[in-house]
Amino acid sequence: MIYIGLTGWGDHYSLYEGVKSHQKLETYAGYFPIVELDSSFYAVQSRASMEKWIRETPNSFKFIVKAYQDITGHQRGESPFSSRDQMYEAFKDSLEPLIQANKLAMVLCQFPPWFDVTTKHVHALRFVREKLRDFPTALEFRHQSWFDAPYKEKTLQYMREDDWIHSICDEPQAGPGSIPTILEPTTKEKTLVRFHGRNRHGWNGPRNGENWRDVRYLYDYNQQELKEWEENLQRLSQKVDDVFVVFNNNSGGHAAGNARSLIQNMNIAYKDLASRQLDLF
């Protein structure tokens, strides 16, 4: 099955005309069967928050939970946890409501652009995987060296052996801080595809906080590009049970429209979306 959704649910304004802020997730779940939870990257979420989001979504709805930033080496400044063990336990505990409700699609570990292919970083990957062994966990690289010719097959083979779900990216090819699209699942159950846009000009721009991010993910996929991905997703779906697809190109508000176009173009009809009463009129 191919499941298509977006990264986060708060900022996709084309979906929310006349919708109050506390109704956004329920409204979002009327369009898409999955979402990537990004707030978990910035802070370990409370069980109460997870339980609230579970109540606001249909039974079959799934969350892709982005790993807390200290897990993937992004943490800057002082950690709120007294130890790494405490941090991992808190993060894993936050996932329990989703597991009990059968709403955890996977954890996503997206490593930083400076995380290149070195022995030290391979050890770091093994450590993280062991800590998250009980969870389906996706791995996304952001440094090109992992897929350079000398290492590509070794990287994929390691991911298969350590049971990492491959996070396949569509992004501009703009030097070491970008990775190629490698259409190779590494588990039989699931793979993940993330659309970051193809804004090559803005990809490596000055990293001055939100302004940089606004440029980096500013992109609107055209119909020809989506058509190419229809074929890619069909091929992937022949190799794995479930393909999870999220659009992250929302700096200009394009993600929701691109995702809805792809669903329509592929003639996908999800059966257990939340009710959308306004569509009746």
N, C-alpha and C positions, 0 to 999 in steps of 0.2 A: 504494500500500500504506500502511496505517496501522500505525505502530510505537509501542507504548506501554511506558513504563518510568518510572523514578524518578530523582530527583536524588541521586546517591551511592548506595552500597550498604552502608555500614557500620551504619546506625542503624535499619534496618527490622526490628525484633526479632521481629515476627510471622512472619517467614520463617525464623528461625534457631534454633528450639528444638532443642537438642542438637547444634548445629553449632559447631565450633571457629572461632576468629577467622580463621585462615588459609584457611578453606574458604568464607568468606562470598561472595566474588565468584562462585565456581563455583556455589554454591547459588543465588544471585540469578539467574544466567544460566539456571537451570532454570525460572524464572518469566517473565522478560522478555527481549526481544531487543535492548534498547538501555539505556544508562545515561548520565546526565550526570556527567562527571568534574569534581568541584568542587575537589579538592585542588590542581588546576593554577592556581586563582585565587590561592591563598595562597603558592605556591612553584612555580617551573618544575620540572616533574618530570623525573627522570633517564630516560635511554633504558632503563636496566635495569628500572626500575619499569614502564614502558610495555610492555616485552617480557614481563615476568612476567604482566601483566594480559591480554595477548594470548594467552598460553599457557593461561590459566585460563578462557577463554571460547570458545564455538563459532566456527566459521569465519565465519558470517554475522553475528555479534554486532557492534554498532556503538557507538562512543563519541562523545558530544557533549562537546567539551573546552571548559571555561570559560576564557576568556582570562585571562592573568596580570594581576593587579590594577593594575600600573603602565601596562599598555596602555590601560586604560579610565579612568585617572585616579583610582583609589582609593588609590594608594600613600600610606602615612603613614610618616614616619620615613625613615631613610637607605636608599637602594636598594642591594641587594647587587651591582649591576652598575655598571661604570665608565662606561657610556654607554647611551643608548637603543638605539643600533645593536647593542651587545653583548646587551642584553636581548632584542631582537627575534630575533636570531640564535639565542640559547639556546632561546627558546620555540619557534621554528620547527624547530630541530633535534630537540626533544623529541617533535615530531609525526611524525617520519620513520618510526619503527617502525609506527605505526598506518597510515600511508599505504601502506607496503610490504605490510602484511597486509590491506589493503582494509577497515580497521576504523574509519576516521575518517568519521563522519557529517558533522560540521561543527565549526567553532570558534564559540563563543558569546561575543559582546561585549555585556555588560550594563553600560550606562553608569549613573553614580550619580544620585541624586535631584536633585542641584544642576546637572546637565547639561541646561540648558534650551535653547530654540531661539534661538540667537544666531549671528551671522556667525562669531565665533571658534570656536564649537562645530561648525559645519558644516565649517570648515577642519580641525578635529581629526578629524572623521569621515572626511574624504577622505584625510587622512594615514594613519590606521589602516588603511583599506581598501587603500591602495596598498601598505603594508607586508605585508599579509596577502593580497595579490592572488592568490597561487597556491593558496589554500585556500577551500573553501566556508565562508562566514562569515555567521553570523546576527547581527542587530542587535536589541537590546532597549533601549527607552527606559524611564526611570523618572520622567520629568517630563512632566506632562500637556500642556505647551505645544506639543509636537511634533504633537499631534493636535487642538489647538484649531481652530476653524472656519477661521481665515485661513491655517493652515499644513498642515492634514491632507493635502490632495491633493498639495501641494508635497513634503511629507515622503515620501509613498508613491512619487511619481514619481522623486525623488532615489534612493530605495532601489532602484527598478527599474533606473535608469540606471547605478548603481554596483555592481549585482549583489549587493546585500545580501539575504540570506534574512531574511524577516520573522519575528521572534519574537513571536507573538501571545499575549497574556496574559489569564488569567482572574484577576482580583483585585478587592478592594473598591474602590468609587469613593469616595475619602476625601481629596479635595483635590488640590493640585498634584503631590504625591508619588505619585500613582497614575495609571495610563493606562487608557483605555477598551479594550474588546475590539473590535479592528478585524479582521474576517474577510476580509482581503485579502492573499493571497500576493503576493510581489514577484519571484519567480522561477518558472519552469515546472517546475523539478526538485524543489524541496523547500520546505517551510515547517515551522516549529517552533511548538508550542503548549505553554505552561508554566502549570500550575495552581498558583497561590500561595495559594489559599484565599480566603475572603470575610469574614475577621474585621475588619470595619470599625472596631470599637472598638480593636483592638490595632494597627492598621496604622501609625498615627502616634504610638504611645506613646513614653515616654521611652527614648532610645537608650542604655541602660546595658548594653552588651555582650550577653552571651548571654541575660540575662533578657528583654530586649526582643525578641530573635529568637524566643525560646520562645513569646511571646505573639503575635507578628506572624503566624506560620504555623500557628497553632492553629486547625484547621478540619477538619470532616468533611463532605464533599459528600454530600447526600442523593440518593436515587434520581431524583427529579424533575430535579435539577440535572444529574446525569449523563445523563439522557435527553435534555435539551436539547443537551448536547454531542455525543451520538451523532449527532444531526442536523447539527450544525455540522461535525463531522469528515467526515461523508459528503459534505457540500457542498464542503468544502475538497479532499477527495480527487478530486473531479471537475475541479479546477482545476490540481492539481500531481501529479507522479508519486508522491511520497512525503510523508507527513505524519508528523512525529516529535512525540510527545506525552510530556511528563514531568510528574509530580506532585511538587510541592515543599512540600506541606502536611503536614510530618511532625513538627511540634512535639509533637503528641499521638499519633504513630504511625499516622496515618490514611492516609498516602499509598499504602502497599502495598495496603491493602484497597480503596481507591477505584480504583486502577489495575486490580486484578484484577477488580473488579466491572464496570468499563467494558469490559475485554476479553471477559468472559463475556457481557455484555449485547449486545455487537456481534457475537457469534459468530465471533470471530477465533481461528484456530488456527495458531500459529507452528510451523513444521516442523523448525527446527534449534535448539531449545533444548537446554541441557545436561540430562543424565540426572537424573531425580529418582526414585531407587530407593525412597525411603520411600513414595511415592505408590502403590506396588504393593500395599501392605498395608492 
